[in-house]
């Protein structure tokens, strides 16, 4: 009976329109001295491939809030999430028992400013900070590669902030 319940849940997810949409956080930081952009990648729990934190819609939460929550739960990071999406990509989500569904993932940039020692999925994934070029090389989805490269190029083109003078 457990198998039938899981199969029914998978079919329900496939047929439910919002279930095909996910929200993700492209977690980034700028190195203090060099201002070099780094992207946080995590491994998926099932295949170990490199991904960004993402999850299903949550009742009562807006897209950017879901992305922020997933960043904390999956990677233990907090920071300033951008309300406006920076883009989207599509991938094939493997459900229980091998069933695959097409998911569109709306991506929100999240500037990381805090790391948590304990978080829900600690130990279940590997986390690694890499250059945006390396992040694009590691992810499998072509449209996510492009999204990361475009984000990295836009961020690299921004002028460096002017240091505050001692006089005010």
Beta strands, then each sheet from edge to edge (+ up, - down):
strand 1: 21-30
strand 2: 37-43
strand 3: 50-51
strand 4: 54-56
strand 5: 77-81
strand 6: 87-94
strand 7: 100-115
strand 8: 127-131
sheet 1: 3+ 2- 1+ 4-
sheet 2: 3+ 2- 1+ 7+ 5-
sheet 3: 3+ 2- 1+ 7+ 6-
sheet 4: 3+ 2- 8+
end
